[in-house]
Amino acid sequence: MYIPPLTAISPIDGRYHNYIGSLRSIFSEFGLLKFRLKIEIKWFQALSECPMISELEPLTDIEKKFVKNLIDNFNLKDAERIKEIENKTQHDVKSLEYFLKEKFSLLKSLKKKSEFIHFACTSEDINNLAYGLILSSAKKNFILPIWKKIICSILSFSKTNKSIPILSRTHGQPATPSTFGKETLNFAYRMMKQYKKFKKIKIFGKFNGTVGNYNAHHIAYPDFDWIDFNQKFIFNCGMHSNIFTTQIEPHDYIVEILNCISHFNNILINFNQDIWMYISMNYLNKKSNSSEIGSSVMPHKINPIDFENSEGNLEISNAISNCLSEKLPISRLQRDLTDSTILRNIGVVISHAFVAYKKMLNSFSKLEINMKAIKNDLDVHWEVLSEPIQILMRRNKIENSYELVRKFFQNSKINEKNIKLFIEKLDLSEEDKKILKKITPEKYIGLSEKIVNQFERYIKFSDIL
């Protein structure tokens, strides 16, 4: 059913619907139904190919083509029919089974085999593998690619601006200078670690029946190795087998996924906030757009709205993610149905994050560095040179070095001239005095540039390429 974006309650389907259109194919109710259908049919096919199950003859070429078309051509009309059946049965997975039986009845030979649809399965066997396919697709086709774009965009900025000195701020106060490239590189490195971690997370599935013991399987075919057979089935679906479960797969791997996404999001929130601060300090300017309005009453403004919007969507994503992470591993005895409701919100978590990722990428690409503002800030904060002065004093074993420098910087007018006069009076070698007199806030950047240059020496780009 089409819902006009302007009438949608959720901003995901409303205001931001253009940002997440591609995600609907996997996270919508339609997507879930299609993945469930795929698992049901793959199970039916696996059973038909098993010699031990003599009551189910192997599928003919016509039958194989027919069931393949059910997956390939699954459409909105099919989904609506499943929901019609669900309105009567009040059971979503059973409705799919009845739908498939309806479809199988269109081919006489398949109709005779239709009792092997959903054979020995509990609903959660189908559901957990369907969600496994959803998350596998989301991971491979959406999350990792856009994380890579974010990381690469920050790395590119870091390399381009590795030599541009900026005044650092610790606790909001002027501090030892760094470079723009090094400051942003820190974020790229943190994100890369989460990227590598996320890439390695395994997706698990269970297919062991109503209470995890293959009870129905064993009573029907007691001499068959169902554990091995079902492990191979799960593997062929692209997942790892979890043998030790109750009626449900305990969702621990989903919690790992959500926590990793949350961690990445927190790093990006930190990045957005720092960029916002640099914009407020006039270190960065947003390229002007003649049609864009920053304020309804102040015409001069160009607000960092996309970074703020990104931050807000990341916080919503994390809030819902944290709820899921706390709830999903907990289920009463064999199972309660709270996870069914909770799981349907995974798409909401990722959709809000996806909006945030796109907003950040869009705005970050439009930033320009304001060299004049950066240089002016460095020029009025010569007090940051108190560090190198007292360090060289310490190296020369001048007693109470820190206290002497602290007294000078607290009680004197700090500028280039007075600092050089102070240096000249110190009991330092002429060589050390010369070193200190040459230092300016702009030049006191340590190994910032070298760290950026050597980044690839320490980090394998192949991990994200």
PAMIVO-802905 format. One line per field, with one value per residue (C-alpha): x, y, z. Coordinates in steps of 0.05 Angstrom, whole numbers, padded with zeros to 5 digits. Example, Ala and Ser with C-alpha at 12.3 -4.5 7.8 and 13.67 -1.06 7.14 Angstrom:
BEGIN
c1	(00246 | 00273);
c2	(-00090 | -00021);
c3	(00156 | 00143);
//
This chain:
BEGIN
c1	(00000 | 00029 | 00034 | 00049 | 00112 | 00075 | 00025 | 00076 | 00084 | 00156 | 00207 | 00242 | 00183 | 00166 | 00217 | 00276 | 00243 | 00290 | 00351 | 00331 | 00294 | 00344 | 00336 | 00263 | 00278 | 00306 | 00278 | 00205 | 00150 | 00153 | 00227 | 00217 | 00163 | 00207 | 00265 | 00219 | 00192 | 00263 | 00281 | 00217 | 00230 | 00304 | 00285 | 00233 | 00286 | 00337 | 00289 | 00271 | 00345 | 00355 | 00354 | 00334 | 00267 | 00237 | 00167 | 00188 | 00211 | 00265 | 00238 | 00231 | 00260 | 00191 | 00181 | 00249 | 00234 | 00166 | 00192 | 00250 | 00200 | 00163 | 00225 | 00248 | 00179 | 00154 | 00115 | 00071 | 00008 | 00038 | 00056 | -00014 | -00043 | 00000 | -00026 | -00098 | -00087 | -00054 | -00116 | -00153 | -00100 | -00068 | -00002 | 00049 | 00092 | 00034 | 00003 | 00064 | 00058 | -00014 | 00005 | 00057 | 00008 | -00039 | 00017 | 00038 | -00034 | -00026 | 00021 | -00010 | 00055 | 00076 | 00009 | 00022 | 00087 | 00061 | 00057 | 00133 | 00128 | 00150 | 00166 | 00189 | 00198 | 00179 | 00165 | 00230 | 00270 | 00244 | 00246 | 00317 | 00346 | 00305 | 00334 | 00402 | 00394 | 00369 | 00428 | 00477 | 00450 | 00451 | 00522 | 00549 | 00509 | 00495 | 00532 | 00603 | 00602 | 00578 | 00626 | 00681 | 00658 | 00659 | 00728 | 00758 | 00729 | 00761 | 00827 | 00827 | 00815 | 00871 | 00922 | 00904 | 00909 | 00966 | 01009 | 00958 | 00972 | 00914 | 00909 | 00889 | 00841 | 00842 | 00784 | 00764 | 00828 | 00884 | 00935 | 00993 | 00982 | 00968 | 00949 | 00881 | 00903 | 00926 | 00863 | 00816 | 00861 | 00847 | 00774 | 00788 | 00832 | 00779 | 00727 | 00772 | 00778 | 00702 | 00698 | 00746 | 00709 | 00641 | 00667 | 00688 | 00623 | 00592 | 00518 | 00488 | 00425 | 00387 | 00343 | 00331 | 00257 | 00209 | 00255 | 00322 | 00327 | 00303 | 00244 | 00199 | 00256 | 00278 | 00209 | 00198 | 00267 | 00303 | 00362 | 00380 | 00436 | 00393 | 00445 | 00495 | 00441 | 00414 | 00483 | 00498 | 00430 | 00446 | 00515 | 00484 | 00441 | 00504 | 00505 | 00540 | 00502 | 00484 | 00469 | 00458 | 00393 | 00323 | 00265 | 00300 | 00369 | 00389 | 00406 | 00475 | 00507 | 00453 | 00473 | 00546 | 00524 | 00482 | 00537 | 00588 | 00542 | 00529 | 00604 | 00616 | 00558 | 00588 | 00654 | 00617 | 00577 | 00644 | 00669 | 00606 | 00613 | 00686 | 00671 | 00613 | 00663 | 00712 | 00657 | 00636 | 00709 | 00710 | 00765 | 00718 | 00667 | 00611 | 00611 | 00554 | 00493 | 00454 | 00387 | 00402 | 00375 | 00410 | 00362 | 00290 | 00310 | 00386 | 00405 | 00480 | 00478 | 00498 | 00484 | 00520 | 00451 | 00473 | 00523 | 00470 | 00420 | 00470 | 00484 | 00410 | 00396 | 00456 | 00430 | 00361 | 00393 | 00435 | 00377 | 00335 | 00396 | 00411 | 00339 | 00347 | 00415 | 00388 | 00324 | 00342 | 00387 | 00331 | 00273 | 00230 | 00244 | 00241 | 00214 | 00169 | 00146 | 00177 | 00235 | 00187 | 00165 | 00235 | 00269 | 00223 | 00259 | 00328 | 00312 | 00294 | 00362 | 00399 | 00354 | 00366 | 00441 | 00438 | 00406 | 00461 | 00516 | 00489 | 00479 | 00551 | 00581 | 00540 | 00561 | 00633 | 00646 | 00625 | 00673 | 00729 | 00787 | 00792 | 00867 | 00862 | 00821 | 00866 | 00929 | 00898 | 00881 | 00952 | 00981 | 00944 | 00960 | 01035 | 01024 | 01022 | 01098 | 01103 | 01109 | 01171 | 01206 | 01198 | 01215 | 01282 | 01294 | 01282 | 01330 | 01383 | 01368 | 01344 | 01312 | 01238 | 01231 | 01156 | 01145 | 01190 | 01154 | 01086 | 01103 | 01126 | 01065 | 01017 | 01047 | 01072 | 01041 | 01050 | 01074 | 01131 | 01177 | 01169 | 01177 | 01243 | 01267 | 01249 | 01286 | 01348 | 01353 | 01349 | 01410 | 01407 | 01459 | 01460 | 01437 | 01375 | 01360 | 01364 | 01316 | 01265 | 01269 | 01253 | 01191 | 01123 | 01054 | 01048 | 01111 | 01103 | 01066 | 01112 | 01108 | 01036 | 01052 | 01097 | 01043 | 00995 | 01049 | 01065 | 00993 | 00993 | 01056 | 01018 | 00948 | 00929 | 00883 | 00867 | 00823 | 00772 | 00786);
c2	(00000 | 00067 | 00119 | 00190 | 00213 | 00275 | 00231 | 00184 | 00186 | 00164 | 00215 | 00155 | 00142 | 00216 | 00272 | 00226 | 00176 | 00195 | 00177 | 00106 | 00082 | 00027 | -00001 | -00016 | -00076 | -00113 | -00080 | -00071 | -00121 | -00139 | -00153 | -00197 | -00237 | -00247 | -00272 | -00319 | -00346 | -00357 | -00398 | -00440 | -00457 | -00472 | -00519 | -00554 | -00561 | -00588 | -00641 | -00661 | -00673 | -00718 | -00793 | -00811 | -00775 | -00824 | -00797 | -00732 | -00745 | -00700 | -00639 | -00643 | -00588 | -00558 | -00558 | -00527 | -00472 | -00461 | -00453 | -00410 | -00363 | -00358 | -00326 | -00286 | -00259 | -00247 | -00182 | -00135 | -00173 | -00237 | -00201 | -00172 | -00242 | -00268 | -00211 | -00228 | -00299 | -00272 | -00230 | -00296 | -00340 | -00287 | -00322 | -00291 | -00351 | -00400 | -00352 | -00359 | -00435 | -00430 | -00381 | -00430 | -00486 | -00443 | -00432 | -00505 | -00524 | -00490 | -00546 | -00614 | -00651 | -00600 | -00601 | -00674 | -00653 | -00592 | -00626 | -00620 | -00545 | -00522 | -00595 | -00604 | -00529 | -00480 | -00409 | -00385 | -00432 | -00392 | -00324 | -00326 | -00347 | -00294 | -00241 | -00271 | -00259 | -00188 | -00171 | -00204 | -00162 | -00099 | -00112 | -00127 | -00080 | -00020 | -00011 | -00031 | 00009 | 00073 | 00066 | 00059 | 00123 | 00160 | 00134 | 00149 | 00219 | 00234 | 00203 | 00245 | 00308 | 00287 | 00277 | 00341 | 00382 | 00346 | 00408 | 00459 | 00479 | 00492 | 00511 | 00452 | 00460 | 00417 | 00429 | 00484 | 00523 | 00540 | 00484 | 00454 | 00462 | 00403 | 00399 | 00392 | 00328 | 00295 | 00315 | 00285 | 00224 | 00204 | 00194 | 00155 | 00107 | 00096 | 00083 | 00035 | -00008 | -00013 | -00028 | -00087 | -00111 | -00107 | -00143 | -00202 | -00211 | -00278 | -00286 | -00347 | -00387 | -00445 | -00496 | -00547 | -00545 | -00526 | -00530 | -00538 | -00613 | -00637 | -00672 | -00673 | -00688 | -00748 | -00778 | -00775 | -00801 | -00829 | -00858 | -00793 | -00745 | -00683 | -00643 | -00649 | -00640 | -00577 | -00548 | -00556 | -00524 | -00463 | -00458 | -00461 | -00403 | -00363 | -00368 | -00404 | -00457 | -00448 | -00518 | -00500 | -00461 | -00462 | -00450 | -00387 | -00367 | -00324 | -00262 | -00253 | -00240 | -00187 | -00152 | -00154 | -00122 | -00068 | -00052 | -00045 | 00001 | 00040 | 00047 | 00072 | 00120 | 00148 | 00161 | 00197 | 00237 | 00259 | 00276 | 00316 | 00355 | 00372 | 00394 | 00436 | 00468 | 00483 | 00516 | 00557 | 00578 | 00598 | 00547 | 00516 | 00549 | 00516 | 00532 | 00580 | 00560 | 00618 | 00583 | 00558 | 00596 | 00589 | 00629 | 00653 | 00722 | 00728 | 00728 | 00724 | 00655 | 00589 | 00538 | 00470 | 00438 | 00372 | 00358 | 00374 | 00331 | 00275 | 00279 | 00276 | 00216 | 00179 | 00191 | 00164 | 00104 | 00089 | 00098 | 00046 | 00002 | 00003 | -00019 | -00077 | -00097 | -00100 | -00137 | -00187 | -00233 | -00242 | -00290 | -00327 | -00402 | -00430 | -00366 | -00306 | -00263 | -00197 | -00209 | -00212 | -00140 | -00117 | -00147 | -00108 | -00045 | -00065 | -00029 | 00034 | 00032 | 00026 | 00075 | 00132 | 00116 | 00115 | 00184 | 00209 | 00179 | 00212 | 00279 | 00278 | 00259 | 00311 | 00368 | 00347 | 00350 | 00423 | 00450 | 00499 | 00515 | 00588 | 00597 | 00669 | 00652 | 00594 | 00637 | 00693 | 00645 | 00618 | 00688 | 00711 | 00650 | 00652 | 00625 | 00554 | 00559 | 00553 | 00478 | 00475 | 00529 | 00492 | 00425 | 00450 | 00483 | 00415 | 00382 | 00433 | 00416 | 00486 | 00481 | 00495 | 00500 | 00492 | 00542 | 00595 | 00590 | 00589 | 00653 | 00688 | 00669 | 00688 | 00756 | 00782 | 00807 | 00748 | 00763 | 00744 | 00799 | 00787 | 00711 | 00721 | 00768 | 00715 | 00661 | 00705 | 00711 | 00636 | 00594 | 00555 | 00539 | 00586 | 00529 | 00516 | 00591 | 00593 | 00533 | 00566 | 00634 | 00602 | 00568 | 00600 | 00572 | 00558 | 00516 | 00479 | 00419 | 00362 | 00301 | 00314 | 00315 | 00254 | 00214 | 00227 | 00209 | 00144 | 00124 | 00071 | 00042 | 00022 | 00010 | -00040 | -00005 | -00073 | -00083 | -00034 | -00035);
c3	(00000 | -00021 | 00035 | 00012 | 00049 | 00074 | 00111 | 00142 | 00218 | 00218 | 00190 | 00159 | 00113 | 00111 | 00111 | 00097 | 00050 | -00008 | 00034 | 00050 | -00012 | -00026 | 00045 | 00035 | -00007 | 00054 | 00117 | 00097 | 00113 | 00039 | 00045 | 00106 | 00071 | 00010 | 00052 | 00091 | 00026 | 00001 | 00063 | 00059 | -00013 | -00003 | 00054 | 00010 | -00044 | 00005 | 00029 | -00042 | -00057 | 00004 | -00013 | 00058 | 00049 | -00001 | 00007 | -00027 | -00098 | -00128 | -00163 | -00238 | -00282 | -00290 | -00215 | -00202 | -00251 | -00219 | -00148 | -00172 | -00205 | -00139 | -00109 | -00169 | -00186 | -00116 | -00119 | -00079 | -00100 | -00071 | -00006 | -00001 | -00010 | 00048 | 00092 | 00072 | 00097 | 00160 | 00175 | 00182 | 00213 | 00258 | 00245 | 00198 | 00182 | 00177 | 00127 | 00084 | 00086 | 00063 | 00009 | -00018 | -00017 | -00058 | -00108 | -00109 | -00124 | -00192 | -00213 | -00203 | -00189 | -00137 | -00102 | -00083 | -00050 | -00013 | 00055 | 00056 | 00057 | 00127 | 00145 | 00217 | 00223 | 00278 | 00256 | 00285 | 00240 | 00182 | 00216 | 00243 | 00176 | 00141 | 00188 | 00176 | 00102 | 00115 | 00159 | 00112 | 00055 | 00097 | 00119 | 00050 | 00006 | 00049 | 00115 | 00096 | 00030 | 00062 | 00121 | 00070 | 00036 | 00102 | 00121 | 00053 | 00052 | 00119 | 00098 | 00035 | 00076 | 00124 | 00068 | 00033 | 00097 | 00132 | 00133 | 00156 | 00228 | 00275 | 00348 | 00389 | 00447 | 00509 | 00557 | 00508 | 00522 | 00473 | 00473 | 00435 | 00360 | 00313 | 00239 | 00208 | 00174 | 00239 | 00277 | 00226 | 00215 | 00287 | 00270 | 00206 | 00246 | 00299 | 00245 | 00209 | 00271 | 00275 | 00200 | 00209 | 00270 | 00235 | 00174 | 00217 | 00254 | 00235 | 00222 | 00256 | 00244 | 00276 | 00243 | 00297 | 00308 | 00363 | 00424 | 00390 | 00394 | 00325 | 00358 | 00297 | 00250 | 00292 | 00300 | 00225 | 00204 | 00265 | 00227 | 00192 | 00214 | 00220 | 00256 | 00199 | 00146 | 00177 | 00190 | 00115 | 00099 | 00141 | 00110 | 00040 | 00061 | 00075 | 00151 | 00207 | 00247 | 00320 | 00345 | 00418 | 00422 | 00451 | 00403 | 00381 | 00359 | 00419 | 00376 | 00407 | 00339 | 00324 | 00389 | 00365 | 00300 | 00334 | 00385 | 00329 | 00290 | 00354 | 00367 | 00296 | 00304 | 00368 | 00334 | 00278 | 00329 | 00359 | 00289 | 00273 | 00337 | 00324 | 00253 | 00281 | 00329 | 00274 | 00234 | 00295 | 00303 | 00230 | 00214 | 00164 | 00120 | 00082 | 00008 | -00004 | -00045 | -00074 | -00062 | 00008 | 00068 | 00135 | 00178 | 00171 | 00197 | 00193 | 00119 | 00131 | 00162 | 00131 | 00185 | 00193 | 00191 | 00159 | 00214 | 00266 | 00229 | 00223 | 00298 | 00315 | 00271 | 00299 | 00369 | 00350 | 00317 | 00378 | 00427 | 00390 | 00379 | 00454 | 00468 | 00419 | 00447 | 00518 | 00500 | 00445 | 00486 | 00538 | 00528 | 00578 | 00581 | 00510 | 00479 | 00485 | 00427 | 00449 | 00401 | 00342 | 00354 | 00371 | 00310 | 00263 | 00286 | 00261 | 00197 | 00236 | 00270 | 00205 | 00167 | 00217 | 00214 | 00138 | 00136 | 00183 | 00140 | 00077 | 00111 | 00137 | 00069 | 00033 | 00078 | 00090 | 00015 | 00014 | 00067 | 00054 | 00100 | 00123 | 00127 | 00150 | 00211 | 00229 | 00223 | 00263 | 00319 | 00322 | 00320 | 00383 | 00425 | 00435 | 00505 | 00475 | 00470 | 00545 | 00534 | 00490 | 00531 | 00597 | 00565 | 00539 | 00607 | 00640 | 00591 | 00612 | 00686 | 00704 | 00772 | 00778 | 00703 | 00701 | 00757 | 00725 | 00659 | 00692 | 00730 | 00667 | 00626 | 00681 | 00697 | 00631 | 00567 | 00521 | 00451 | 00406 | 00429 | 00504 | 00496 | 00459 | 00514 | 00566 | 00527 | 00521 | 00597 | 00608 | 00627 | 00562 | 00509 | 00450 | 00406 | 00449 | 00451 | 00376 | 00370 | 00416 | 00383 | 00315 | 00342 | 00328 | 00345 | 00270 | 00268 | 00334 | 00305 | 00326 | 00281 | 00259 | 00185 | 00190 | 00226 | 00168 | 00117 | 00153 | 00166 | 00111 | 00141 | 00203 | 00174 | 00120 | 00071 | 00042 | 00103 | 00075 | 00001);
//
